[in-house]
Amino acid sequence: PPPLPFTFFGRYENAPQRVVMLVVRDRLHTVSQGDVIDGTWRIERIGEAQIEITYLPLDARQSMHIGGPP
């Protein structure tokens, strides 16, 4: 799969969901588990320290560090 195109911008809790803000180029995406970005990337899980994202065309899962405990 291609490298993740996102830059982590921030996160917050919207009980019971975790929400993260990801930037791609000049666009901010506010997403939670299950959301799909640009029909290509699905947010699988948002943990304390990382996000798991699937590249849908290849069904390939990748992780992105977002701070917090490892």
C-alpha positions as CSV (number, residue, x, y, z in Angstrom):
1,P,0.0,0.0,0.0
2,P,1.1,3.6,-0.4
3,P,2.4,5.4,2.7
4,L,-0.3,7.0,4.8
5,P,-0.9,10.6,3.5
6,F,-2.1,11.9,6.9
7,T,-0.7,14.2,9.4
8,F,-2.1,13.9,12.9
9,F,-3.6,17.2,14.1
10,G,-5.4,16.3,17.3
11,R,-8.0,14.2,19.1
12,Y,-10.8,14.4,21.6
13,E,-13.4,12.2,23.3
14,N,-17.0,12.4,22.1
15,A,-18.3,9.7,24.5
16,P,-18.3,6.8,23.8
17,Q,-16.2,7.5,20.7
18,R,-12.7,8.7,20.2
19,V,-12.3,11.3,17.5
20,V,-9.1,12.2,15.7
21,M,-8.3,15.1,13.3
22,L,-6.2,14.2,10.3
23,V,-4.8,16.5,7.7
24,V,-4.3,15.6,4.1
25,R,-2.8,18.4,2.0
26,D,-5.0,21.4,3.0
27,R,-8.0,19.4,4.1
28,L,-8.9,18.6,7.8
29,H,-10.8,15.3,8.4
30,T,-12.5,14.7,11.7
31,V,-13.1,11.0,11.9
32,S,-13.9,8.1,14.3
33,Q,-13.8,4.4,14.1
34,G,-15.5,3.0,10.9
35,D,-15.3,6.3,8.9
36,V,-13.9,6.3,5.4
37,I,-11.8,9.1,4.0
38,D,-12.0,9.8,0.2
39,G,-13.4,6.3,-0.4
40,T,-9.9,4.9,0.0
41,W,-8.9,4.8,3.7
42,R,-11.1,3.3,6.5
43,I,-10.4,4.1,10.2
44,E,-10.4,0.7,11.9
45,R,-9.4,1.5,15.4
46,I,-8.3,4.6,17.4
47,G,-6.2,3.7,20.4
48,E,-4.3,5.8,23.0
49,A,-1.1,5.8,21.0
50,Q,-2.0,4.8,17.4
51,I,-4.6,4.6,14.7
52,E,-5.2,1.5,12.6
53,I,-6.2,2.5,9.0
54,T,-7.0,0.2,6.1
55,Y,-6.1,1.1,2.5
56,L,-9.3,-0.3,0.9
57,P,-8.1,-1.0,-2.7
58,L,-5.6,-3.6,-1.3
59,D,-7.4,-4.4,2.0
60,A,-4.0,-3.5,3.6
61,R,-3.9,-2.3,7.2
62,Q,-1.4,0.2,8.5
63,S,-0.8,1.9,11.8
64,M,0.0,5.5,12.6
65,H,1.5,6.7,15.9
66,I,-0.5,9.6,17.5
67,G,1.4,10.1,20.7
68,G,0.4,8.9,24.2
69,P,1.7,5.7,25.8
70,P,3.2,3.1,23.5
